[in-house]
């Protein structure tokens, strides 16, 4: 079981780091249409979030597929209290430098 914890922790740590430096772009739908490639390149290349305004209190959020998959993985890992507790324990061990490495068997 300890091995399982060790494998999941990097996913959570990576997401926390990305959220701490979250950059959001905004554009109107007209601007987005004019330069779709530029906006999508920024989203995928720089892990930026794009908000496309479509009027009052209406809009769309665009994130990269990698970011989406990472969010889905995190949601799955935190979907049960048992998994959440395991991850919290693993993160606490990492923060207190009480973790260890173990080689995987083929």
C-alpha positions as CSV (number, residue, x, y, z in Angstrom):
1,X,0.0,0.0,0.0
2,X,2.8,2.4,0.7
3,X,4.0,2.0,-2.9
4,X,0.5,3.1,-4.1
5,X,0.7,6.3,-2.1
6,X,4.1,7.1,-3.4
7,X,2.8,6.9,-7.0
8,X,-0.1,9.2,-6.5
9,X,1.6,12.0,-4.7
10,X,3.4,13.6,-7.7
11,X,0.1,14.2,-9.4
12,X,-1.2,16.2,-6.5
13,X,2.0,18.2,-6.0
14,X,2.1,19.1,-9.7
15,X,-1.4,20.4,-9.7
16,X,-0.8,22.5,-6.6
17,X,2.2,24.1,-8.1
18,X,0.4,24.9,-11.3
19,X,-2.6,26.4,-9.4
20,X,-0.2,28.7,-7.4
21,X,1.0,30.3,-10.6
22,X,-2.3,30.2,-12.5
23,X,-2.4,32.6,-15.4
24,X,-5.7,33.5,-17.0
25,X,-6.1,35.0,-20.4
26,X,-9.4,36.7,-21.4
27,X,-10.8,37.4,-24.8
28,X,-14.0,38.3,-26.5
29,X,-15.5,35.8,-28.9
30,X,-14.6,38.2,-31.7
31,X,-11.0,38.4,-30.7
32,X,-10.8,34.7,-30.2
33,X,-12.2,34.1,-33.7
34,X,-9.6,36.5,-35.2
35,X,-6.6,34.7,-33.8
36,X,-7.7,31.2,-32.6
37,X,-4.3,29.6,-33.2
38,X,-2.5,32.2,-31.1
39,X,-4.9,31.7,-28.2
40,X,-4.8,27.9,-28.4
41,X,-1.0,27.9,-28.6
42,X,-0.8,29.9,-25.4
43,X,-3.2,27.6,-23.6
44,X,-1.4,24.4,-24.7
45,X,2.2,25.7,-24.6
46,X,2.1,27.7,-21.4
47,X,-0.6,25.9,-19.4
48,X,-2.6,29.0,-19.4
49,X,-6.4,29.2,-18.9
50,X,-8.4,31.2,-21.5
51,X,-11.8,32.7,-20.6
52,X,-13.8,33.7,-23.6
53,X,-16.4,36.3,-22.7
54,X,-19.7,35.8,-24.5
55,X,-21.8,38.5,-22.9
56,X,-23.0,39.4,-19.4
57,X,-22.3,36.5,-17.0
58,X,-21.7,34.1,-19.9
59,X,-18.5,32.6,-21.1
60,X,-16.4,29.6,-21.8
61,X,-13.2,28.4,-20.2
62,X,-10.5,26.7,-22.4
63,X,-7.8,24.6,-20.8
64,X,-5.3,22.2,-22.4
65,X,-6.0,18.5,-22.6
66,X,-3.1,17.8,-20.2
67,X,-4.5,20.2,-17.6
68,X,-8.0,18.7,-18.0
69,X,-6.6,15.1,-17.6
70,X,-4.7,16.2,-14.5
71,X,-7.8,17.8,-13.0
72,X,-9.8,14.6,-13.7
73,X,-7.1,12.4,-12.1
74,X,-7.1,14.6,-9.0
75,X,-10.9,14.5,-8.8
76,X,-10.8,10.7,-9.0
77,X,-8.1,10.4,-6.4
78,X,-10.1,12.6,-4.0
79,X,-13.4,11.0,-4.8
80,X,-13.4,8.9,-1.6
81,X,-12.6,9.9,1.9
82,X,-10.2,6.9,2.1
83,X,-8.2,8.0,-0.9
84,X,-8.2,11.6,0.3
85,X,-6.8,10.5,3.7
86,X,-4.1,8.4,2.1
87,X,-3.0,11.3,-0.1
88,X,-3.0,13.7,2.9
89,X,-0.8,11.2,4.8
90,X,1.6,10.8,1.9
91,X,1.9,14.6,1.4
92,X,2.5,15.0,5.1
93,X,5.3,12.4,5.0
94,X,6.9,14.2,2.0
95,X,6.7,17.6,3.8
96,X,8.4,16.1,6.9
97,X,11.0,14.2,4.8
98,X,9.9,10.9,6.1
99,X,9.2,9.2,2.7
100,X,11.4,6.7,1.0
101,X,12.0,5.3,-2.5
102,X,11.3,1.8,-3.6
103,X,12.1,0.2,-6.9
104,X,9.2,-1.4,-8.8
105,X,9.4,-5.1,-9.8
106,X,9.0,-6.0,-13.4
